[in-house]
Amino acid sequence: MPSKRGVAITSGRIVTGLVGIGIAAVTIAAAGQLPLPTVEIAPQDIRVTPVAGDQSVVCPGPLLALAQDATAATAAGSFGPARVDFGANGVTPTTSELTAPDNTSGGADGGPTVITVPGATDGTVTPLSGAQSQIAAEAEVAGLAAAACTPASAESWLVGGSSDIGRTTLILLSNPSAVDANVTLQVFGAAGRIDAPGAAGIVVATGTQRVIALTGLAPNEPTPVVHVTSEGGQVVAALQQSTVRVLTPGGVEVQGPTASPSTDLVIPGVVVTAPAAAGASSDTASVDDRATALRLFAPGSEAADVVITATRENAKDEPIVIDATIQPGVPGEIALAELPAGEFSLEVTSTRPVVAAARTNSRGDTLEDFAWFGATPALDDTAAFTVPTGPGQKLHVFNPSGSDAELTLTGADGKETTAKVGAGAAVTIGVGAGQSYVLAGADGLHASISLAAAGRLTSLPVTPPNPLAAPISVYPR
């Protein structure tokens, strides 16, 4: 039996130990409440502006007509050259042509034009732009068609065209890059995505253009939408549509890609020459392609509720608002019967991302034509554009923001024109045919160019420049 002293000593040691542990715990806890010293080392980054390589844009090339020989019904040939205009703010571009093996005319009328300039001059990105135009008067193809010359891309959306009776649509794929492009075409129609043989694995060799007849992929489709993707080389994609009603030509148009799918789109400068007929609807089984209409497509898996707001240019009229619902995966057309004759900018606000383009018609005493107006991307502060040669040319600018914008338009001759675009307003500005301009103060705005006369109509977008030499941060290891 241990002695009392031994117990006391043992107990005392235990108590002392517990007190020591308690003091240590309190000390540690208190230390945890104190701010610890920190050491921060900011990463040493170097701001580098890469040397800009050459920049190029590609024009689609001359208009094409399908062969009349039934044994080669999808073969197409040109029947005259397109007029190409371009500018680069004092820098002289170089031009070359792509070969077009699918053009049965064998290059007699020229091919797609590639316009190239140095990426930067004296440290400033060169404002390159170009456009082409052509008036056709053939039995199967007649009308005015213009198109912007655009850079190549790995993805694009083509919203327009038709392969219905009397309608011919050609998909133009141009490859200006140094490597071959492997292209896939996703075609959507009234029954959704069309599983078309030959729509994948389309090889567009470097320096060439391929021409694909839509009827070979999706016959009898009145409201197609085409999603173009490429691997390897990048391509410039465009649609050429021509219309014949019975034996009378009804117009021709060449249109480039629209803005990517978004819940907020803008289509500036829609030219309505006559009130729309109420023939178009979201029911793609019946489409009146003389009607003013908006083609929409929701590529997702859910329906899109859409609000279309039409703002009249150079006017203080109340906007016209139209509501619609678009089913997923199926293109639809909404009649814009509420629009009177005039020029409008359309805002498309949707609950789901969509792509969009508007179509209008122009009729003269003996001529008839139509145009597609695609959604455009928002501009940067500065944008370059070229007005194609043709009649009744106008620049259309829409300001979707809540503040006024002050624009400066500078021509190749150095002459400046200023314009104010109020918040939520749309304006037109006079420009010269075949002339190149630089538009400053355009950040967040949307713009397009139209050419119009009785029985003649066409449109092309104004787009932001390529970010060829944006500064980047480099973090050395």
C-alpha positions in Angstrom: 0.0 0.0 0.0 1.5 3.3 -1.0 2.2 5.8 1.7 0.1 9.0 2.0 3.1 11.0 1.1 3.6 9.0 -2.0 0.0 9.5 -3.0 0.3 13.2 -2.3 3.4 13.5 -4.4 1.9 11.5 -7.2 -1.3 13.6 -7.1 0.7 16.7 -7.0 2.6 15.8 -10.0 -0.6 14.9 -11.9 -2.2 18.2 -11.0 1.0 20.1 -11.9 1.1 18.3 -15.2 -2.6 19.1 -15.9 -2.0 22.7 -15.1 1.0 22.8 -17.4 -1.0 21.2 -20.2 -3.8 23.7 -19.6 -1.4 26.7 -19.7 0.1 25.3 -23.0 -3.4 24.9 -24.5 -4.4 28.4 -23.5 -1.2 29.7 -24.9 -1.7 27.9 -28.2 -5.3 28.9 -28.4 -4.3 32.5 -27.7 -1.7 32.3 -30.4 -4.3 31.0 -32.8 -6.2 34.2 -32.2 -3.2 36.4 -33.1 -2.5 37.4 -36.7 0.3 35.4 -38.1 3.0 37.0 -40.1 2.4 36.5 -43.8 4.8 36.6 -46.7 3.4 37.5 -50.1 5.4 37.3 -53.2 3.8 38.9 -56.2 4.4 36.8 -59.4 6.8 38.6 -61.7 5.0 38.9 -65.0 6.2 40.5 -68.2 3.7 42.3 -70.4 4.4 41.2 -73.9 2.8 42.2 -77.2 3.4 39.5 -79.8 4.6 40.5 -83.2 1.4 40.5 -85.4 1.6 38.1 -88.3 0.0 38.9 -91.6 -3.8 39.2 -91.6 -6.0 38.1 -94.4 -9.6 38.3 -95.4 -11.3 36.2 -98.1 -14.1 37.2 -100.5 -16.5 34.4 -101.6 -15.8 34.7 -105.3 -18.1 35.1 -108.4 -21.7 34.0 -108.4 -22.4 30.5 -109.5 -25.3 28.8 -111.3 -26.1 25.1 -111.2 -25.5 23.1 -114.4 -28.5 22.5 -116.6 -27.3 19.0 -117.4 -29.4 16.6 -115.4 -26.4 14.2 -115.1 -24.5 16.9 -113.2 -27.3 18.7 -111.4 -25.2 19.7 -108.4 -22.2 21.0 -110.4 -21.9 24.8 -110.4 -20.2 27.3 -112.7 -19.6 31.0 -112.7 -20.9 33.3 -115.4 -19.0 36.5 -114.7 -16.5 38.1 -112.3 -17.4 39.8 -109.0 -16.2 43.3 -108.3 -13.8 43.4 -105.3 -13.1 46.6 -103.3 -10.7 46.9 -100.4 -8.7 49.2 -98.3 -6.1 49.2 -95.5 -5.6 52.8 -94.4 -2.7 53.7 -96.6 -1.1 50.3 -96.7 -1.1 48.5 -100.0 -2.5 45.0 -99.7 -1.5 42.0 -101.7 -4.1 40.0 -103.4 -4.3 36.4 -104.6 -7.0 33.9 -105.7 -7.9 30.5 -104.4 -8.5 27.8 -106.9 -12.1 26.5 -107.1 -12.1 22.9 -108.4 -15.9 22.7 -108.1 -16.4 25.7 -110.4 -17.1 24.2 -113.8 -16.0 27.4 -115.5 -12.4 26.6 -114.7 -11.5 29.9 -113.2 -12.3 32.0 -116.3 -14.2 34.5 -114.0 -11.6 34.5 -111.2 -11.8 32.8 -107.9 -12.3 33.7 -104.3 -10.0 36.7 -103.6 -7.5 36.7 -100.6 -6.5 40.1 -99.4 -3.4 40.3 -97.2 -1.6 43.0 -95.3 1.0 43.0 -92.5 -0.7 42.5 -89.1 0.7 45.8 -87.8 2.3 48.9 -89.3 4.5 51.1 -87.0 3.0 49.2 -84.0 -0.6 49.8 -85.0 -2.9 47.0 -86.2 -3.6 47.6 -89.9 -7.4 48.3 -90.5 -7.9 45.9 -93.3 -11.4 45.5 -94.9 -12.8 44.3 -98.2 -16.2 43.6 -100.0 -17.4 42.2 -103.2 -20.5 42.8 -105.3 -22.0 41.5 -108.5 -25.2 42.0 -110.5 -26.5 38.9 -112.2 -28.9 38.8 -115.1 -29.0 35.1 -116.0 -32.1 33.0 -116.6 -31.6 31.1 -113.3 -29.7 33.7 -111.3 -30.6 37.4 -111.3 -30.2 40.2 -108.8 -27.7 42.1 -106.7 -25.5 40.3 -104.3 -22.7 41.7 -102.1 -20.6 40.1 -99.3 -18.0 41.2 -96.9 -14.5 39.7 -97.2 -13.9 37.9 -93.8 -11.1 36.1 -92.0 -11.2 32.3 -91.7 -12.7 30.6 -88.6 -12.9 27.2 -87.1 -16.7 27.6 -86.5 -19.5 29.5 -88.1 -23.3 29.6 -88.3 -25.1 30.1 -91.6 -28.7 31.2 -91.1 -30.5 31.5 -94.4 -31.0 29.8 -97.7 -33.5 27.2 -98.9 -33.6 24.0 -101.0 -37.4 24.2 -101.6 -38.8 24.0 -105.1 -37.2 26.8 -107.3 -34.6 27.7 -104.6 -31.0 26.9 -104.9 -28.5 27.2 -102.1 -24.8 26.6 -102.4 -22.4 26.3 -99.4 -19.1 27.9 -100.1 -16.0 26.8 -98.1 -12.8 28.7 -98.7 -9.5 27.7 -97.1 -6.8 30.4 -97.1 -4.7 28.7 -94.4 -1.5 26.7 -94.8 -3.0 23.3 -94.0 -5.9 21.3 -95.3 -9.2 21.7 -93.5 -11.5 18.8 -92.5 -15.0 20.3 -92.4 -18.2 19.0 -90.9 -21.6 20.5 -91.8 -24.5 20.1 -89.4 -27.7 20.8 -91.2 -30.9 21.5 -89.3 -34.4 21.5 -90.9 -38.1 21.0 -90.2 -37.4 17.5 -88.6 -34.4 18.7 -86.7 -30.8 17.7 -87.4 -30.5 16.0 -90.8 -28.2 13.0 -91.0 -26.8 13.7 -94.4 -24.2 11.4 -96.1 -21.3 13.5 -97.2 -21.8 16.2 -94.5 -18.7 15.1 -92.5 -15.2 14.7 -93.6 -15.3 17.3 -96.3 -11.6 18.0 -97.2 -10.9 21.6 -98.3 -7.4 21.6 -99.4 -5.2 24.6 -98.6 -5.6 27.4 -101.1 -8.9 26.1 -102.5 -12.7 26.6 -102.3 -15.2 23.8 -102.2 -18.8 24.3 -103.3 -21.5 22.0 -101.8 -25.1 22.1 -103.1 -27.5 22.1 -100.1 -30.0 20.0 -102.1 -27.5 17.2 -102.0 -27.5 17.2 -98.2 -31.1 18.4 -97.3 -33.5 18.5 -100.3 -36.8 20.4 -100.0 -35.9 22.3 -96.8 -37.4 25.8 -96.8 -35.7 27.0 -93.6 -32.3 25.4 -93.1 -29.6 26.4 -90.7 -26.0 25.1 -91.2 -23.4 24.8 -88.5 -19.9 24.7 -89.9 -16.9 23.4 -88.0 -13.4 22.7 -89.3 -10.3 20.9 -88.0 -6.8 21.5 -89.2 -7.1 24.6 -91.4 -9.8 27.2 -90.8 -12.3 28.1 -93.5 -14.4 31.1 -94.6 -18.0 29.8 -94.9 -20.8 31.5 -96.9 -24.2 30.7 -98.5 -25.3 31.7 -102.0 -29.1 31.5 -102.5 -31.0 32.1 -105.7 -34.7 32.0 -106.4 -36.8 31.2 -109.5 -40.6 31.4 -109.3 -42.0 29.4 -112.2 -39.7 30.8 -114.9 -39.0 34.2 -113.4 -35.8 34.9 -111.4 -36.6 36.1 -107.9 -33.2 37.3 -106.7 -29.9 36.2 -105.4 -27.9 36.7 -102.2 -24.5 35.8 -100.8 -24.4 35.8 -97.0 -21.6 35.1 -94.5 -21.9 33.8 -91.0 -24.1 35.3 -88.4 -23.2 36.1 -84.8 -22.7 33.0 -82.5 -25.6 31.7 -80.4 -26.6 34.2 -77.7 -29.5 35.3 -75.6 -29.0 38.8 -76.9 -28.6 39.5 -80.6 -28.7 42.6 -82.8 -29.5 42.7 -86.5 -28.8 46.3 -87.7 -30.1 47.9 -90.9 -33.0 45.7 -92.0 -34.4 47.3 -95.1 -38.1 46.8 -95.6 -39.3 48.1 -99.0 -42.9 47.1 -98.5 -45.1 46.0 -95.6 -44.7 42.3 -94.9 -47.2 39.6 -95.9 -48.3 37.4 -93.1 -47.2 34.2 -94.8 -44.2 33.2 -92.6 -44.6 31.5 -89.3 -42.7 29.3 -86.9 -44.5 26.4 -88.7 -41.8 25.6 -91.3 -44.3 23.5 -93.3 -45.5 26.7 -95.0 -43.1 29.6 -95.7 -43.7 32.6 -97.9 -40.2 33.7 -98.7 -41.5 37.0 -100.1 -42.6 38.0 -96.6 -40.4 40.0 -94.3 -39.4 37.4 -91.7 -36.9 36.5 -89.0 -35.4 33.0 -89.0 -34.4 31.7 -85.6 -32.8 28.6 -84.4 -32.2 27.4 -80.8 -29.4 24.8 -80.8 -30.0 23.6 -77.3 -32.5 21.1 -75.8 -35.1 23.6 -74.5 -37.5 25.9 -76.2 -36.6 29.6 -76.4 -39.0 32.4 -75.6 -38.0 35.3 -77.8 -38.8 39.0 -77.7 -38.1 40.9 -81.0 -37.8 44.7 -80.7 -37.7 46.6 -83.9 -36.3 50.2 -83.7 -36.9 52.4 -86.7 -33.8 54.3 -87.9 -33.6 58.1 -87.9 -37.0 58.3 -86.1 -38.5 58.6 -82.6 -41.2 56.1 -83.2 -42.0 53.7 -80.4 -40.3 50.4 -80.9 -42.4 47.5 -82.3 -42.3 44.5 -80.0 -43.1 40.9 -81.1 -43.1 37.8 -78.9 -42.5 34.3 -80.1 -41.5 30.8 -79.0 -39.0 28.7 -80.9 -38.8 24.9 -80.4 -35.3 23.5 -79.8 -33.4 22.0 -82.6 -35.8 23.1 -85.3 -35.4 26.3 -87.3 -38.5 28.6 -87.4 -39.5 31.7 -89.2 -41.5 34.5 -87.5 -43.4 36.9 -89.8 -42.6 40.5 -89.2 -45.9 41.7 -90.6 -46.0 44.6 -88.2 -43.0 46.3 -89.9 -44.0 49.0 -92.4 -41.7 50.1 -95.2 -38.5 51.6 -93.7 -35.2 50.7 -92.1 -35.0 49.0 -88.8 -32.6 47.5 -86.3 -33.8 44.4 -84.5 -32.9 43.3 -81.0 -33.5 39.6 -80.3 -33.7 38.7 -76.6 -34.2 35.1 -75.7 -34.4 32.8 -72.7 -32.0 30.4 -74.5 -29.1 31.0 -76.9 -30.3 31.4 -80.5 -28.9 32.4 -83.9 -30.9 34.7 -86.2 -31.1 36.4 -89.5 -33.9 38.4 -91.2 -35.0 38.3 -94.8 -36.8 41.0 -96.9 -37.8 41.3 -100.5 -37.6 44.2 -103.1 -39.8 44.4 -106.2 -39.5 46.9 -109.1 -41.4 47.1 -112.3 -39.5 44.3 -113.9 -37.0 43.2 -111.3 -37.2 41.3 -108.0 -34.6 40.6 -105.4 -34.2 39.7 -101.7 -31.6 40.1 -99.0 -30.6 38.4 -95.8 -29.6 40.5 -92.8 -27.5 38.5 -90.2 -27.0 39.2 -86.5 -23.7 41.0 -86.0 -21.2 41.0 -83.2 -20.7 44.1 -81.1 -17.9 46.3 -82.4 -14.8 47.4 -80.6 -13.9 51.1 -80.3 -12.5 51.1 -83.9 -13.8 49.1 -86.9 -12.8 49.1 -90.6 -15.2 48.4 -93.4 -15.4 48.7 -97.2 -18.6 49.7 -99.0 -19.1 47.4 -102.1 -19.9 48.9 -105.5 -23.6 49.2 -106.1 -26.7 51.4 -105.8 -28.2 53.2 -102.8 -25.4 52.4 -100.3 -25.9 53.2 -96.6 -24.2 52.5 -93.3 -26.6 51.5 -90.5 -25.5 51.8 -86.9 -27.5 50.7 -83.8 -26.7 51.7 -80.2 -28.2 49.2 -77.7 -26.6 50.8 -74.7 -28.0 53.3 -72.2 -25.7 56.2 -73.2 -25.2 58.2 -76.3 -22.3 57.4 -78.7 -20.2 59.9 -80.7 -18.9 58.4 -83.9 -16.1 59.6 -86.2 -16.1 58.1 -89.7 -12.8 58.6 -91.6 -12.5 57.9 -95.3 -9.4 56.8 -97.2 -8.9 60.4 -98.2 -8.7 61.5 -94.6 -12.1 63.3 -94.6 -13.9 62.9 -91.3 -17.7 62.8 -90.6 -19.1 62.8 -87.1 -22.4 61.4 -86.0 -24.3 61.0 -82.7 -26.2 57.8 -82.0 -28.5 58.2 -79.0 -29.0 55.5 -76.4 -31.2 52.8 -77.9 -31.3 54.6 -81.2 -30.5 53.6 -84.8 -29.2 55.8 -87.5 -28.1 55.7 -91.2 -25.0 57.4 -92.4 -24.2 58.2 -96.1 -21.1 56.4 -97.5 -19.5 56.1 -100.9 -19.7 53.1 -103.1 -16.3 51.3 -103.4 -14.8 53.3 -100.5 -13.1 52.1 -97.4 -13.6 53.7 -93.9 -12.5 53.5 -90.3 -15.2 54.0 -87.7 -14.1 55.3 -84.3 -16.1 55.5 -81.0 -18.1 52.4 -81.9 -17.5 50.3 -78.8 -20.5 48.1 -78.1 -22.4 49.3 -81.2 -23.6 47.2 -84.1 -23.4 48.1 -87.8 -24.1 46.9 -91.3 -24.1 48.1 -94.9 -27.0 47.9 -97.4 -27.3 48.5 -101.1 -30.8 49.1 -102.3 -32.8 50.2 -105.4 -36.1 49.1 -107.0 -35.8 45.4 -107.4 -32.2 45.4 -106.1 -31.3 44.6 -102.5 -28.3 43.2 -100.5 -26.7 43.6 -97.1 -23.4 42.8 -95.4 -22.2 43.2 -91.8 -19.5 45.4 -90.3 -17.4 43.3 -87.9 -14.6 43.9 -85.3 -11.0 43.3 -86.4 -9.1 40.2 -85.5 -7.2 40.5 -82.2 -3.9 39.7 -83.9 -1.5 41.4 -81.5 -3.2 41.9 -78.1 -0.8 42.2 -75.2 -0.4 39.1 -73.0 1.2 38.4 -69.6 4.1 36.0 -69.5 5.1 34.5 -66.1 8.7 33.2 -66.1 9.4 30.1 -64.0 
